[in-house]
């Protein structure tokens, strides 16, 4: 079995190499020529603005070293070796790796899109999925559980009867008085399993086998995306709803993004928060009643809010080759962190390597 570098060591290596690349100079003569040529060809983009060519497909592949931690019990870090990127931006229609969209409003300070995209949460449960080829974006259908099913209704004791041959209204002799029925032992009523907060504190993760739980699949989202743009910054809002029929929930993401251009370096920082519906959390991180071995394992999370930061850096070396590094860190919401199948409350993703533009 292949063992990967511990993630804390990978993060330290990422920061060290990033510092070396960012502070070092590029001595290749063709780099300066390419930069001057690009500046002459494209006068619509200055050093503080990120521009994409209109009406042209762009394809690049990043090759390097990276990984994404897995907060699920017994989850291994997902290696990230190859990062493909395919994009197209037309006058209205656009496609960017995992997002398909159509622009409704395109103004200097306001941008409104209709977008369709996918969820990557299923990669925590499925080895070898597409989660190992993408960095987390920044930009389940809960069953009706009858808690009363956990309680049993004790049967009623039979009512005492009077011998049928004794006259009605007369006092029966002591010998004719029926013996009292023995008192049945009390029937223990199981305590209903907890719902929402606290489930992760009562279940024993060692008793949970992920293979016995329902399969988590990739969900498809449809929604709107609005951006307010000024200078080298933007404030972004996404409202997405599940259209794949897996859980009929959704999420709302808000983020602030800033871009720096320093010489041949491009640095983009993002910080934001994400609200996730109870249905979405339940589909991926809940444990259904039919799956629980004990009452304490049943878990049906509510909606919650997570937060994240992302730092992306690129440096162009030649017309085709460049360097890139990305770090993404997410603090999970309390409802996810309290799940019996979750053992860590954060997810970190890092990648550093070269990038080739076709």
Beta strands, then each sheet from edge to edge (+ up, - down):
strand 1: 57-68
strand 2: 78-79
strand 3: 82-89
strand 4: 93-96
strand 5: 99-106
strand 6: 110-118
strand 7: 220-230
strand 8: 233-242
strand 9: 250-262
strand 10: 265-276
strand 11: 304-316
strand 12: 321-331
strand 13: 346-357
sheet 1: 2+ 1- 3+ 4- 5+ 6- 7+ 8- 9+ 10- 11+ 12- 13+
end
